[in-house]
């Protein structure tokens, strides 16, 4: 049972085929703009800071620890029941985008134990610059009319 995500950062670095004048540096003219093929396959953060890889896995590690604690305390049925309830909640509720449809519902937040916290994503969702789709357009798209 882990409290903090495992360190995915390599302890050694091997210079790959990069720019001829600077080994290990991404060669934009040869490989193109963006991540290299190796970075895209591993789903690793593009930066080399060790803390970023741990923060990427923080929520999953905390959820696994919570489920393991429930399993040890109440048996195998409790985490299975909670996962089933969470799946039903995610699949059964649909909200239009005008009402914040992509955000998790209050039921999902209660099941995850996050109903009493306000995070950065709750306040600044990133949807401020996106145009709001009309209610009728979204219903037509959902019902395939």
Secondary structure as the mmCIF struct_conf table of DSSP 4:
data_model
#
loop_
_struct_conf.conf_type_id
_struct_conf.id
_struct_conf.beg_label_comp_id
_struct_conf.beg_label_asym_id
_struct_conf.beg_label_seq_id
_struct_conf.end_label_comp_id
_struct_conf.end_label_asym_id
_struct_conf.end_label_seq_id
BEND BEND1 UNK A 3 UNK A 4
HELX_LH_PP_P HELX_LH_PP_P1 UNK A 5 UNK A 7
BEND BEND2 UNK A 11 UNK A 12
BEND BEND3 UNK A 17 UNK A 17
STRN STRN1 UNK A 19 UNK A 19
TURN_TY1_P TURN_TY1_P1 UNK A 20 UNK A 21
STRN STRN2 UNK A 22 UNK A 22
TURN_TY1_P TURN_TY1_P2 UNK A 23 UNK A 24
BEND BEND4 UNK A 25 UNK A 25
HELX_RH_AL_P HELX_RH_AL_P1 UNK A 28 UNK A 31
BEND BEND5 UNK A 33 UNK A 34
HELX_RH_AL_P HELX_RH_AL_P2 UNK A 37 UNK A 42
TURN_TY1_P TURN_TY1_P3 UNK A 43 UNK A 43
BEND BEND6 UNK A 46 UNK A 47
HELX_RH_AL_P HELX_RH_AL_P3 UNK A 50 UNK A 56
TURN_TY1_P TURN_TY1_P4 UNK A 57 UNK A 57
HELX_RH_AL_P HELX_RH_AL_P4 UNK A 58 UNK A 74
HELX_RH_AL_P HELX_RH_AL_P5 UNK A 76 UNK A 92
HELX_RH_3T_P HELX_RH_3T_P1 UNK A 97 UNK A 99
TURN_TY1_P TURN_TY1_P5 UNK A 100 UNK A 102
BEND BEND7 UNK A 103 UNK A 103
HELX_LH_PP_P HELX_LH_PP_P2 UNK A 104 UNK A 105
HELX_RH_AL_P HELX_RH_AL_P6 UNK A 106 UNK A 112
TURN_TY1_P TURN_TY1_P6 UNK A 113 UNK A 113
TURN_TY1_P TURN_TY1_P7 UNK A 115 UNK A 116
HELX_RH_AL_P HELX_RH_AL_P7 UNK A 120 UNK A 123
BEND BEND8 UNK A 126 UNK A 126
BEND BEND9 UNK A 128 UNK A 130
HELX_LH_PP_P HELX_LH_PP_P3 UNK A 131 UNK A 134
HELX_RH_AL_P HELX_RH_AL_P8 UNK A 135 UNK A 143
TURN_TY1_P TURN_TY1_P8 UNK A 144 UNK A 144
#
